[in-house]
Amino acid sequence: MKRLGLLILGGFVWLAAAPLEAPYEPLVIIHPQRPVIVADEARRLVVDVNRVRSQHAIARLTIDKKLSSAALAYARDMAARRYIGHISPDGKSLPDRLARIKYPWTVAEENIALGADERAANAALLSSPDHRANMLDRRVRKIGTAAIRVGIGATLYVEEFAR
């Protein structure tokens, strides 16, 4: 089994596959602030994912409000409990979170990044083979996104993909 570990490069942070040690990382922000939802950055994530999919002749994803709500709830949880990872401190993963909201799915994937802005977060996700594969997965049809600023130059980004 793999976990997604933090990588810091060029002033931004993203997750990459690493051997499983702990299911999440502590979220340490140098200049923390009260979490603020950044809806325009969440919308830009969708635009960027669909642009990359179009470049590869893959169908565009449609925004799913329920997936976006799940993404936002998870971003809020990470901000409030100061962790980052695909598995919460209480052991809950994306399938658990989708079951909790009764979201019907056959394929579900998740990308998480911590970056200075949407452009940096998207570039980091595209640079990670596993995260890029989630964006380009032909099986997924829907997307939900969230962005929460947690500090100066630090925003949590969550992308949920499903079919």
Buried (B, 14 or more C-beta within 10 A) or exposed (E): EEBBBBBEEEEBBBBBEEEEEEBBBEBEBEEBEEBEBBEEBBBBBBEBBBEBBEEEEBEEBEBBEBBBBBBBBBBBBBBEBBBBBBBBBEEBBBEEBBEEEEBEBEEBBBBBBBBBBBEBBBBBBBBBEBBBEBBBBEEBBBBBBBBBBBBEBBBBBBBBBBB
